[in-house]
Amino acid sequence: MRHDWVFDVLSDLLSYATRNGLPRLASKVSETIDEARSEIAGAGDDPDDQPTLPPKGGTMH
């Protein structure tokens, strides 16, 4: 199952928080992206089923 959409949503939320002066939210979203990256990367055994993970740190845009 592909999880790429999750990273798109989280990235949009991170960008929103950053643009609108919400640093605590931005920090939490960044932590959530890292957690999602770790959990999703370890969830599947089928290499064809692995999502394209966003780069570590920063925004995806």
C-alpha positions as a Markdown table, in Angstrom:
| # | Residue | x | y | z |
|---|---|---|---|---|
| 1 | Met | 0.0 | 0.0 | 0.0 |
| 2 | Arg | 1.3 | 3.4 | -1.0 |
| 3 | His | 1.6 | 6.0 | 1.8 |
| 4 | Asp | 3.0 | 8.9 | -0.3 |
| 5 | Trp | -0.1 | 11.0 | 0.1 |
| 6 | Val | 0.5 | 11.1 | 3.9 |
| 7 | Phe | 3.8 | 12.9 | 3.3 |
| 8 | Asp | 2.1 | 15.3 | 0.9 |
| 9 | Val | -0.5 | 16.3 | 3.5 |
| 10 | Leu | 2.1 | 16.6 | 6.3 |
| 11 | Ser | 4.4 | 18.6 | 4.1 |
| 12 | Asp | 1.5 | 21.0 | 3.3 |
| 13 | Leu | 0.7 | 21.4 | 7.0 |
| 14 | Leu | 4.4 | 22.0 | 7.7 |
| 15 | Ser | 4.5 | 24.7 | 5.1 |
| 16 | Tyr | 1.3 | 26.3 | 6.4 |
| 17 | Ala | 2.6 | 26.3 | 10.0 |
| 18 | Thr | 5.9 | 27.9 | 8.9 |
| 19 | Arg | 4.3 | 30.6 | 6.7 |
| 20 | Asn | 1.9 | 31.5 | 9.4 |
| 21 | Gly | 4.2 | 31.8 | 12.4 |
| 22 | Leu | 3.2 | 28.6 | 14.1 |
| 23 | Pro | 6.6 | 27.3 | 15.2 |
| 24 | Arg | 5.4 | 24.8 | 17.8 |
| 25 | Leu | 3.0 | 23.2 | 15.2 |
| 26 | Ala | 5.8 | 23.2 | 12.6 |
| 27 | Ser | 8.1 | 21.4 | 15.1 |
| 28 | Lys | 5.5 | 18.8 | 15.9 |
| 29 | Val | 4.7 | 18.2 | 12.2 |
| 30 | Ser | 8.4 | 17.8 | 11.5 |
| 31 | Glu | 8.6 | 15.2 | 14.2 |
| 32 | Thr | 5.5 | 13.5 | 12.8 |
| 33 | Ile | 7.1 | 13.3 | 9.3 |
| 34 | Asp | 10.2 | 11.7 | 10.9 |
| 35 | Glu | 8.1 | 9.2 | 12.8 |
| 36 | Ala | 6.0 | 8.4 | 9.7 |
| 37 | Arg | 9.2 | 7.9 | 7.6 |
| 38 | Ser | 10.5 | 5.5 | 10.2 |
| 39 | Glu | 7.3 | 3.5 | 10.7 |
| 40 | Ile | 6.4 | 3.2 | 7.1 |
| 41 | Ala | 9.9 | 2.3 | 6.1 |
| 42 | Gly | 9.8 | -0.6 | 8.5 |
| 43 | Ala | 6.3 | -1.7 | 7.8 |
| 44 | Gly | 6.6 | -3.6 | 4.5 |
| 45 | Asp | 8.7 | -6.5 | 3.4 |
| 46 | Asp | 7.9 | -6.1 | -0.3 |
| 47 | Pro | 10.4 | -3.7 | -1.9 |
| 48 | Asp | 7.8 | -2.8 | -4.6 |
| 49 | Asp | 5.4 | -1.8 | -1.9 |
| 50 | Gln | 7.7 | 0.8 | -0.3 |
| 51 | Pro | 6.8 | 4.5 | -0.5 |
| 52 | Thr | 9.1 | 7.1 | -1.8 |
| 53 | Leu | 10.2 | 8.7 | 1.4 |
| 54 | Pro | 10.7 | 12.5 | 1.6 |
| 55 | Pro | 14.1 | 13.8 | 2.4 |
| 56 | Lys | 15.1 | 14.0 | 6.0 |
| 57 | Gly | 14.6 | 17.5 | 7.5 |
| 58 | Gly | 13.1 | 20.6 | 6.0 |
| 59 | Thr | 10.1 | 20.7 | 3.7 |
| 60 | Met | 9.3 | 18.6 | 0.7 |
| 61 | His | 8.4 | 21.4 | -1.6 |
